[in-house]
Amino acid sequence: MQRRKWILTILGLVIAVPVLAQVNVTKVGTTSAAFLNIDVGARAVSMGGAFVALANDPTTIYWNPAGIARLPRASFTLMHTNWLAGTNFDYGAIVIPVGAFGTLGASLATLSMDEMEVRTVAQPEGTGELFSASDFAATLSYAINLTDRFTIGFNAKYIQSNIWNESASAFAVDIGTLFTTQFNGMRLGVSLSNFGTPMRMTGRDLIILVDPAPEKDGSNDRIVSKLQTDAFDLPLILRVGVAMELIDTPMNRITVAADAVNPSDGAESINLGFEYAMRNMFFLRGGYKSLFREFSEQGLTAGLGLRRKITASTSLQIDYSYADFGRLTSVHRFSLQLDF
């Protein structure tokens, strides 16, 4: 008995030591296309990013593609963000139900910046040339309700990053599911995003002239060669969430949501959020992002929304969100949504 106890103790240490040694190790900054981690939709952001189980507006293409199958009619959304370090992030999505076949969707996300001067060690004040950098992701989506409670959805997307004369591209897929329980309409959501090919920069600035044998007479110093950069994986993100209504009447609705997030390029965290709706016309939201993530600059979020009917079958919704980024700066997002 005592011998078995010692064996189990040793086995426990063998397993625990490597795990504990990596507790404070993350992979921040080790993936490509980091703009894929930028949250979309003022509504979802103001709820702390706890949206994978709520998933009931066009931005769910980003959060959980299964959610588009539960939208009752066609919907279109646009979002603009003055992002960090003087960059701009824009997002647009459209969702169109196609009857028993399911629901189709498409979206485009772009990150851009103003042109900057090219500076070198020899010319620190600038060479007279200008350069810019940008990223974009184009997505096609499909989702279907397999039962009255279970929904599944897929994204296929093309991703490209550009900086001056170099570019890199990749293809990726997302998959998501939604399940409605019998407990007070509680929804459970799971999504896996950005499972795809690695990205490697290529371009004309990586083409150089070399002399493969400078020590030999008559060698050629004009051999065209190409430098090869490392390839980096996309930021894979696993989200698991839950959402439900605490109050749900024609006059008032209060929805609460929570997501557990496990990214491949960072530490695990929890997102929390709530939404209060009055007559489904005025919305007040709040949340907290990246709870339990060490050294995170993100935290409190808040926002407002206003929805108004234009015709009997058309409505317009405007949303605003505020997100605290600690020592960086606060970020404000504005979204416009049209249901028709």
KEKE-3310 file (N, C-alpha, C; in steps of 0.2 Angstrom, whole numbers, plus 5000, padded with zeros to 4 digits):
npx = (5004:5010:5020:5013:5007:5019:5023:5012:5013:5026:5023:5013:5021:5029:5020:5015:5025:5031:5019:5017:5028:5025:5015:5016:5020:5016:5010:5010:5011:5016:5009:5002:4993:4986:4976:4964:4960:4953:4939:4922:4908:4898:4888:4891:4904:4902:4896:4907:4912:4906:4898:4896:4886:4875:4874:4865:4864:4870:4884:4887:4893:4907:4908:4901:4897:4886:4875:4869:4859:4848:4843:4829:4826:4833:4848:4859:4875:4886:4902:4913:4929:4941:4955:4969:4985:4983:4977:4964:4949:4938:4922:4910:4895:4883:4868:4858:4843:4838:4827:4822:4834:4844:4854:4863:4879:4890:4905:4917:4932:4943:4959:4968:4980:4987:4998:5016:5033:5047:5061:5078:5094:5104:5097:5089:5079:5071:5068:5061:5052:5036:5027:5014:5003:4992:4978:4966:4951:4940:4925:4914:4899:4889:4874:4863:4848:4848:4839:4825:4832:4845:4859:4871:4885:4896:4911:4921:4936:4946:4962:4973:4988:4997:5012:5021:5030:5028:5018:5006:4996:4982:4971:4956:4945:4930:4920:4905:4893:4876:4865:4850:4844:4832:4830:4824:4826:4840:4855:4868:4884:4897:4912:4925:4938:4948:4955:4967:4979:4996:5005:5016:5027:5030:5038:5044:5055:5061:5069:5086:5103:5116:5133:5137:5150:5161:5175:5181:5189:5182:5169:5151:5142:5129:5119:5102:5092:5081:5075:5069:5056:5050:5036:5020:5008:4990:4980:4972:4956:4947:4930:4918:4902:4888:4871:4857:4840:4836:4825:4811:4800:4787:4789:4801:4818:4831:4846:4859:4877:4891:4907:4920:4936:4949:4963:4976:4987:4989:4984:4971:4954:4940:4925:4912:4895:4880:4864:4851:4835:4823:4807:4812:4818:4826:4843:4854:4870:4883:4899:4913:4929:4942:4944:4953:4964:4981:4991:4983:4977:4964:4947:4934:4918:4906:4890:4877:4861:4850:4835:4824:4809:4807:4799:4785:4791:4805:4819:4830:4845:4856:4871:4883:4899:4910:4926:4938:4956:4966:4983:4984:4973:4956:4944:4932:4917:4906:4891:4880:4865:4854:4839:4829)
npy = (4994:5006:5007:5009:5021:5029:5027:5033:5046:5050:5049:5059:5070:5069:5072:5084:5094:5098:5104:5114:5121:5128:5137:5151:5153:5160:5161:5174:5185:5176:5172:5174:5187:5195:5203:5196:5194:5205:5211:5211:5221:5233:5230:5217:5219:5228:5220:5214:5205:5193:5183:5171:5162:5169:5176:5182:5192:5200:5200:5188:5180:5182:5178:5166:5155:5147:5155:5163:5155:5157:5169:5178:5185:5194:5202:5216:5223:5236:5242:5253:5257:5267:5261:5255:5263:5273:5266:5260:5250:5241:5233:5223:5215:5203:5194:5181:5173:5157:5149:5132:5127:5133:5146:5159:5169:5183:5192:5205:5210:5223:5230:5245:5258:5275:5281:5280:5287:5280:5275:5274:5267:5274:5285:5292:5303:5300:5293:5298:5290:5282:5271:5258:5248:5234:5224:5211:5201:5190:5183:5168:5161:5148:5141:5130:5124:5110:5103:5109:5114:5112:5119:5121:5129:5136:5144:5149:5157:5169:5176:5190:5199:5214:5223:5236:5231:5218:5203:5191:5177:5167:5153:5149:5140:5141:5134:5132:5129:5129:5126:5125:5124:5115:5122:5136:5142:5143:5145:5136:5138:5135:5138:5137:5145:5151:5140:5135:5138:5141:5158:5166:5178:5186:5194:5207:5214:5204:5198:5196:5200:5189:5182:5166:5160:5169:5168:5162:5164:5173:5171:5174:5188:5191:5183:5179:5178:5172:5178:5168:5169:5165:5154:5157:5152:5154:5163:5153:5151:5145:5145:5144:5146:5152:5158:5167:5172:5182:5190:5191:5199:5208:5221:5222:5216:5206:5200:5188:5183:5173:5169:5157:5158:5152:5155:5152:5159:5165:5168:5158:5165:5173:5180:5191:5197:5208:5212:5225:5227:5238:5237:5232:5242:5251:5250:5244:5241:5231:5225:5213:5210:5198:5192:5186:5184:5186:5201:5208:5221:5224:5226:5233:5236:5244:5250:5257:5256:5259:5255:5256:5255:5256:5253:5241:5229:5232:5237:5248:5248:5256:5255:5258:5257:5256:5252:5248:5250:5250:5255:5258:5265:5270:5262:5266:5260:5260:5254:5250:5243:5235:5227:5218)
npz = (5000:5004:4995:4983:4985:4985:4972:4965:4969:4964:4950:4949:4952:4940:4930:4934:4936:4923:4918:4927:4925:4914:4916:4917:4904:4889:4872:4866:4852:4843:4832:4815:4806:4816:4817:4816:4829:4833:4840:4834:4830:4839:4848:4853:4858:4868:4877:4883:4875:4876:4868:4860:4863:4863:4850:4839:4829:4814:4815:4821:4812:4814:4828:4830:4818:4817:4822:4813:4806:4814:4813:4809:4797:4783:4785:4788:4792:4797:4803:4811:4818:4827:4829:4839:4840:4829:4819:4808:4809:4800:4797:4789:4786:4779:4780:4774:4774:4767:4766:4768:4765:4773:4779:4772:4772:4772:4774:4777:4783:4788:4791:4792:4789:4789:4776:4779:4781:4773:4782:4785:4792:4786:4781:4792:4792:4782:4766:4756:4751:4753:4763:4767:4777:4778:4781:4777:4778:4770:4770:4768:4773:4780:4787:4796:4804:4812:4820:4830:4841:4839:4831:4817:4810:4797:4792:4778:4773:4766:4769:4770:4772:4771:4768:4763:4750:4751:4754:4762:4762:4767:4769:4778:4790:4800:4813:4821:4834:4841:4854:4861:4877:4888:4900:4905:4892:4890:4881:4873:4867:4855:4847:4835:4828:4814:4809:4799:4785:4787:4786:4775:4772:4756:4742:4731:4738:4744:4735:4730:4724:4724:4726:4725:4726:4731:4732:4722:4706:4692:4696:4697:4702:4701:4704:4704:4719:4732:4747:4761:4772:4789:4792:4799:4810:4810:4822:4832:4839:4852:4858:4871:4876:4886:4887:4893:4897:4910:4913:4903:4895:4885:4888:4896:4895:4901:4897:4901:4899:4896:4892:4889:4884:4874:4867:4854:4854:4867:4884:4893:4896:4904:4898:4902:4901:4899:4894:4894:4888:4883:4878:4866:4860:4865:4872:4885:4889:4896:4902:4905:4900:4896:4909:4923:4915:4915:4915:4906:4896:4894:4899:4908:4899:4890:4883:4872:4863:4850:4842:4828:4820:4802:4791:4791:4789:4790:4799:4808:4817:4829:4836:4850:4858:4872:4876:4888:4887:4896:4899:4886:4877:4877:4867:4855:4847:4833:4827:4813:4809:4798:4796:4785)
capx = (5000:5014:5023:5008:5007:5025:5022:5007:5016:5031:5019:5010:5026:5031:5015:5013:5031:5031:5013:5018:5034:5023:5009:5017:5022:5011:5012:5008:5015:5019:5005:5001:4986:4984:4970:4958:4958:4950:4932:4918:4901:4898:4884:4895:4910:4900:4895:4913:4914:4902:4893:4896:4880:4869:4874:4859:4864:4875:4891:4889:4898:4913:4908:4899:4893:4879:4870:4865:4853:4842:4840:4822:4826:4839:4851:4866:4878:4893:4905:4919:4933:4947:4959:4975:4991:4982:4975:4957:4947:4931:4919:4904:4892:4876:4865:4851:4840:4836:4822:4824:4841:4848:4856:4870:4881:4896:4908:4923:4935:4949:4963:4972:4984:4989:5005:5022:5039:5052:5067:5083:5099:5108:5093:5084:5074:5066:5071:5057:5047:5031:5024:5008:5002:4985:4975:4959:4948:4934:4922:4908:4896:4883:4872:4857:4845:4847:4833:4822:4836:4853:4861:4878:4887:4903:4914:4927:4938:4953:4965:4979:4992:5002:5016:5025:5030:5027:5011:5006:4989:4980:4964:4954:4938:4927:4914:4901:4886:4872:4860:4845:4841:4825:4831:4823:4829:4847:4858:4875:4887:4904:4915:4932:4940:4954:4959:4969:4986:5001:5006:5023:5028:5034:5038:5050:5060:5065:5073:5092:5108:5121:5138:5138:5157:5166:5182:5183:5190:5176:5162:5145:5139:5123:5114:5096:5090:5075:5075:5063:5054:5047:5029:5017:5001:4984:4978:4966:4952:4941:4926:4913:4898:4881:4867:4850:4836:4833:4818:4809:4793:4786:4791:4808:4822:4838:4850:4866:4881:4898:4911:4927:4940:4956:4967:4982:4992:4988:4981:4964:4951:4933:4921:4905:4891:4873:4860:4845:4831:4816:4802:4816:4819:4832:4847:4859:4874:4889:4903:4920:4933:4948:4944:4958:4970:4987:4994:4978:4975:4957:4943:4927:4915:4899:4887:4870:4859:4843:4832:4818:4806:4807:4793:4782:4796:4812:4821:4837:4848:4862:4874:4889:4902:4916:4930:4944:4962:4971:4988:4984:4968:4950:4942:4925:4915:4899:4889:4874:4862:4848:4835:4824)
capy = (5000:5012:5007:5011:5028:5033:5027:5038:5053:5051:5050:5065:5075:5069:5075:5091:5098:5101:5108:5120:5125:5132:5140:5158:5154:5161:5162:5180:5187:5170:5170:5179:5190:5196:5207:5192:5194:5211:5209:5215:5223:5237:5226:5211:5222:5232:5215:5211:5199:5186:5183:5165:5158:5174:5175:5183:5197:5198:5199:5182:5177:5182:5175:5159:5155:5144:5159:5166:5151:5158:5176:5177:5189:5196:5208:5219:5228:5240:5244:5257:5258:5270:5256:5257:5266:5276:5262:5259:5244:5241:5227:5223:5208:5202:5187:5180:5166:5154:5144:5126:5126:5136:5153:5161:5175:5185:5197:5208:5214:5227:5234:5249:5264:5280:5280:5283:5288:5275:5278:5269:5269:5279:5291:5292:5308:5298:5292:5302:5285:5281:5264:5257:5241:5233:5217:5210:5194:5189:5176:5166:5158:5144:5138:5127:5122:5103:5102:5115:5116:5112:5123:5121:5133:5135:5149:5148:5163:5171:5181:5193:5204:5217:5228:5239:5227:5211:5201:5184:5175:5160:5151:5146:5138:5141:5130:5134:5126:5132:5122:5128:5119:5116:5126:5143:5144:5144:5143:5134:5139:5133:5139:5136:5150:5152:5134:5136:5137:5146:5163:5167:5184:5185:5200:5209:5216:5198:5196:5199:5197:5186:5179:5160:5158:5175:5166:5159:5169:5172:5170:5178:5191:5194:5177:5181:5173:5174:5176:5165:5171:5160:5154:5158:5149:5159:5163:5148:5153:5141:5149:5141:5151:5151:5164:5166:5178:5183:5193:5191:5201:5213:5228:5222:5209:5206:5194:5188:5179:5171:5165:5155:5159:5148:5156:5148:5164:5169:5164:5158:5170:5173:5186:5192:5203:5208:5217:5226:5230:5241:5237:5230:5248:5255:5244:5246:5235:5231:5218:5213:5206:5195:5191:5181:5184:5190:5207:5210:5228:5225:5226:5235:5238:5247:5253:5259:5254:5261:5252:5260:5253:5261:5251:5236:5224:5235:5241:5251:5249:5259:5253:5261:5253:5259:5247:5251:5246:5252:5260:5260:5270:5268:5261:5267:5257:5262:5249:5251:5236:5235:5221:5219)
capz = (5000:5005:4989:4978:4987:4983:4965:4963:4971:4959:4944:4950:4951:4933:4926:4937:4935:4916:4917:4931:4922:4908:4918:4915:4897:4883:4865:4863:4847:4839:4826:4810:4805:4823:4817:4817:4836:4835:4841:4829:4832:4845:4853:4856:4862:4874:4882:4885:4870:4878:4862:4856:4864:4861:4842:4836:4824:4808:4817:4823:4807:4817:4834:4830:4812:4818:4824:4807:4805:4819:4811:4806:4791:4780:4790:4786:4797:4796:4810:4811:4824:4827:4832:4842:4836:4823:4813:4807:4808:4798:4797:4786:4785:4777:4781:4770:4775:4760:4767:4771:4763:4778:4779:4769:4774:4769:4778:4775:4789:4785:4796:4788:4792:4784:4774:4783:4778:4774:4786:4786:4796:4783:4780:4797:4791:4777:4760:4751:4749:4758:4763:4771:4779:4778:4782:4776:4778:4766:4773:4766:4778:4779:4793:4796:4810:4811:4824:4833:4846:4838:4824:4815:4805:4794:4788:4774:4773:4763:4773:4767:4775:4766:4771:4758:4743:4753:4756:4764:4762:4769:4769:4785:4791:4806:4814:4827:4835:4846:4857:4866:4882:4891:4906:4904:4886:4890:4875:4874:4860:4854:4840:4833:4823:4811:4808:4792:4783:4789:4782:4774:4768:4750:4738:4727:4742:4746:4730:4731:4720:4728:4723:4729:4727:4730:4733:4715:4700:4687:4699:4695:4708:4700:4704:4707:4724:4735:4754:4763:4779:4792:4791:4806:4810:4811:4829:4833:4845:4854:4862:4874:4880:4889:4888:4895:4899:4917:4912:4896:4894:4880:4891:4898:4894:4903:4895:4903:4895:4899:4887:4891:4878:4874:4861:4853:4855:4873:4890:4894:4900:4904:4896:4905:4899:4900:4890:4896:4882:4884:4872:4861:4856:4869:4875:4889:4890:4900:4903:4907:4895:4898:4916:4925:4911:4918:4911:4901:4896:4893:4906:4908:4893:4891:4877:4871:4857:4848:4837:4826:4814:4797:4789:4794:4788:4790:4805:4809:4824:4829:4843:4852:4863:4874:4879:4892:4886:4901:4897:4879:4876:4876:4860:4854:4841:4831:4822:4810:4807:4795:4795:4780)
cpx = (5004:5018:5019:5008:5013:5025:5018:5010:5021:5028:5016:5015:5028:5027:5014:5019:5031:5025:5014:5023:5031:5017:5010:5020:5016:5014:5010:5013:5018:5015:5004:4994:4983:4977:4963:4956:4954:4942:4928:4911:4901:4894:4888:4901:4908:4897:4901:4915:4911:4896:4892:4890:4874:4868:4868:4858:4869:4882:4893:4893:4905:4913:4907:4894:4887:4874:4866:4859:4847:4840:4834:4822:4833:4842:4858:4868:4885:4896:4912:4923:4939:4951:4965:4980:4989:4979:4967:4955:4939:4928:4912:4901:4885:4874:4859:4849:4837:4831:4824:4831:4846:4849:4863:4872:4888:4899:4915:4926:4942:4953:4968:4975:4986:4997:5010:5028:5043:5058:5072:5089:5103:5104:5087:5078:5070:5070:5067:5051:5042:5029:5018:5008:4994:4983:4968:4957:4941:4931:4915:4905:4890:4881:4865:4855:4844:4841:4830:4827:4843:4854:4869:4879:4894:4905:4920:4929:4945:4956:4971:4981:4997:5006:5021:5024:5029:5020:5012:4998:4988:4973:4962:4947:4936:4922:4911:4895:4883:4867:4856:4842:4834:4824:4830:4826:4836:4850:4866:4878:4895:4906:4923:4934:4947:4958:4961:4977:4990:5002:5013:5023:5032:5033:5044:5056:5064:5069:5080:5097:5114:5127:5139:5145:5162:5173:5185:5184:5184:5170:5157:5142:5133:5118:5108:5094:5084:5076:5069:5062:5051:5039:5026:5010:4996:4983:4971:4963:4947:4937:4920:4909:4891:4878:4860:4847:4834:4826:4817:4802:4793:4789:4799:4811:4829:4841:4857:4870:4888:4901:4918:4931:4947:4959:4974:4988:4992:4985:4974:4961:4943:4930:4914:4902:4884:4870:4853:4841:4824:4812:4806:4818:4826:4836:4852:4863:4880:4893:4910:4924:4940:4949:4949:4964:4976:4990:4989:4977:4968:4953:4936:4925:4908:4896:4880:4868:4852:4841:4825:4815:4805:4800:4790:4787:4803:4813:4828:4839:4855:4865:4881:4892:4908:4920:4937:4950:4968:4976:4988:4980:4962:4948:4934:4923:4908:4897:4882:4871:4855:4845:4830:4821)
cpy = (5006:5013:5010:5019:5032:5033:5033:5045:5055:5053:5057:5071:5075:5073:5083:5096:5102:5106:5115:5125:5130:5136:5148:5159:5155:5161:5168:5183:5182:5168:5176:5182:5191:5200:5203:5191:5200:5209:5214:5216:5227:5233:5221:5214:5225:5226:5211:5205:5192:5185:5176:5161:5163:5174:5176:5190:5196:5197:5192:5177:5176:5177:5167:5158:5152:5149:5162:5162:5153:5166:5175:5181:5191:5202:5210:5224:5230:5242:5248:5258:5262:5266:5259:5259:5269:5272:5262:5252:5244:5234:5228:5216:5208:5195:5187:5173:5164:5148:5138:5124:5128:5143:5154:5168:5177:5191:5199:5212:5217:5230:5238:5255:5269:5278:5283:5283:5282:5278:5272:5271:5275:5285:5291:5297:5306:5298:5296:5297:5285:5273:5264:5250:5240:5225:5216:5202:5194:5183:5175:5161:5154:5141:5135:5124:5114:5100:5109:5117:5116:5115:5122:5126:5133:5142:5147:5155:5164:5177:5184:5198:5207:5222:5230:5234:5220:5209:5193:5183:5168:5159:5147:5144:5140:5137:5132:5130:5130:5127:5125:5123:5120:5120:5133:5146:5146:5141:5141:5135:5137:5135:5139:5140:5150:5146:5134:5135:5142:5152:5164:5173:5183:5192:5202:5211:5210:5195:5200:5196:5195:5183:5172:5158:5164:5173:5163:5164:5167:5171:5175:5181:5194:5188:5180:5176:5176:5173:5173:5167:5165:5160:5154:5156:5155:5158:5159:5150:5148:5145:5144:5145:5149:5158:5162:5172:5177:5185:5193:5193:5206:5220:5228:5215:5211:5199:5194:5183:5178:5167:5163:5155:5156:5150:5153:5153:5168:5165:5163:5163:5169:5180:5186:5198:5202:5213:5218:5229:5232:5241:5235:5236:5252:5249:5247:5240:5236:5224:5219:5208:5204:5194:5185:5180:5189:5195:5209:5218:5230:5224:5228:5237:5240:5249:5254:5257:5257:5258:5255:5256:5258:5259:5244:5230:5226:5239:5243:5251:5252:5258:5257:5257:5257:5253:5250:5247:5248:5257:5262:5266:5267:5267:5262:5264:5260:5257:5251:5244:5238:5228:5222:5212)
cpz = (5000:4998:4983:4979:4984:4975:4962:4964:4965:4952:4944:4949:4944:4929:4928:4935:4928:4915:4921:4929:4917:4910:4916:4908:4892:4877:4862:4858:4843:4833:4821:4810:4812:4823:4817:4824:4838:4835:4836:4832:4839:4850:4857:4860:4868:4880:4884:4881:4872:4873:4859:4857:4862:4853:4839:4832:4819:4810:4820:4818:4810:4823:4834:4824:4812:4819:4818:4805:4809:4818:4807:4799:4789:4784:4787:4791:4795:4803:4808:4818:4823:4832:4835:4837:4830:4818:4813:4806:4806:4797:4793:4785:4783:4778:4777:4771:4768:4761:4771:4770:4769:4777:4776:4772:4771:4773:4775:4781:4786:4791:4791:4792:4787:4782:4779:4779:4779:4777:4786:4790:4793:4782:4786:4797:4786:4770:4754:4749:4755:4757:4768:4772:4779:4779:4780:4776:4775:4768:4770:4771:4776:4786:4792:4803:4809:4815:4826:4839:4844:4831:4823:4810:4803:4791:4784:4772:4770:4767:4770:4771:4770:4770:4766:4752:4745:4755:4758:4764:4765:4768:4776:4785:4798:4807:4820:4828:4841:4848:4862:4871:4884:4897:4904:4897:4885:4884:4877:4867:4861:4847:4840:4827:4820:4810:4800:4791:4786:4784:4782:4770:4762:4746:4735:4732:4745:4741:4730:4726:4725:4723:4727:4730:4726:4730:4726:4710:4695:4690:4697:4702:4707:4699:4708:4713:4728:4743:4756:4770:4782:4791:4798:4805:4812:4819:4830:4839:4846:4859:4865:4878:4882:4889:4889:4897:4906:4918:4905:4895:4888:4882:4892:4896:4897:4901:4898:4899:4898:4893:4890:4884:4879:4867:4860:4854:4862:4878:4890:4898:4900:4902:4899:4902:4900:4895:4893:4890:4885:4878:4866:4856:4859:4872:4879:4890:4894:4901:4905:4903:4898:4906:4918:4920:4913:4913:4906:4902:4895:4899:4905:4901:4894:4884:4877:4864:4856:4842:4835:4820:4808:4793:4793:4794:4789:4796:4805:4816:4824:4836:4844:4858:4865:4877:4882:4890:4890:4899:4890:4878:4876:4869:4860:4847:4839:4826:4820:4808:4804:4794:4790:4778)
residu = (MET:GLN:ARG:ARG:LYS:TRP:ILE:LEU:THR:ILE:LEU:GLY:LEU:VAL:ILE:ALA:VAL:PRO:VAL:LEU:ALA:GLN:VAL:ASN:VAL:THR:LYS:VAL:GLY:THR:THR:SER:ALA:ALA:PHE:LEU:ASN:ILE:ASP:VAL:GLY:ALA:ARG:ALA:VAL:SER:MET:GLY:GLY:ALA:PHE:VAL:ALA:LEU:ALA:ASN:ASP:PRO:THR:THR:ILE:TYR:TRP:ASN:PRO:ALA:GLY:ILE:ALA:ARG:LEU:PRO:ARG:ALA:SER:PHE:THR:LEU:MET:HIS:THR:ASN:TRP:LEU:ALA:GLY:THR:ASN:PHE:ASP:TYR:GLY:ALA:ILE:VAL:ILE:PRO:VAL:GLY:ALA:PHE:GLY:THR:LEU:GLY:ALA:SER:LEU:ALA:THR:LEU:SER:MET:ASP:GLU:MET:GLU:VAL:ARG:THR:VAL:ALA:GLN:PRO:GLU:GLY:THR:GLY:GLU:LEU:PHE:SER:ALA:SER:ASP:PHE:ALA:ALA:THR:LEU:SER:TYR:ALA:ILE:ASN:LEU:THR:ASP:ARG:PHE:THR:ILE:GLY:PHE:ASN:ALA:LYS:TYR:ILE:GLN:SER:ASN:ILE:TRP:ASN:GLU:SER:ALA:SER:ALA:PHE:ALA:VAL:ASP:ILE:GLY:THR:LEU:PHE:THR:THR:GLN:PHE:ASN:GLY:MET:ARG:LEU:GLY:VAL:SER:LEU:SER:ASN:PHE:GLY:THR:PRO:MET:ARG:MET:THR:GLY:ARG:ASP:LEU:ILE:ILE:LEU:VAL:ASP:PRO:ALA:PRO:GLU:LYS:ASP:GLY:SER:ASN:ASP:ARG:ILE:VAL:SER:LYS:LEU:GLN:THR:ASP:ALA:PHE:ASP:LEU:PRO:LEU:ILE:LEU:ARG:VAL:GLY:VAL:ALA:MET:GLU:LEU:ILE:ASP:THR:PRO:MET:ASN:ARG:ILE:THR:VAL:ALA:ALA:ASP:ALA:VAL:ASN:PRO:SER:ASP:GLY:ALA:GLU:SER:ILE:ASN:LEU:GLY:PHE:GLU:TYR:ALA:MET:ARG:ASN:MET:PHE:PHE:LEU:ARG:GLY:GLY:TYR:LYS:SER:LEU:PHE:ARG:GLU:PHE:SER:GLU:GLN:GLY:LEU:THR:ALA:GLY:LEU:GLY:LEU:ARG:ARG:LYS:ILE:THR:ALA:SER:THR:SER:LEU:GLN:ILE:ASP:TYR:SER:TYR:ALA:ASP:PHE:GLY:ARG:LEU:THR:SER:VAL:HIS:ARG:PHE:SER:LEU:GLN:LEU:ASP:PHE)
# end
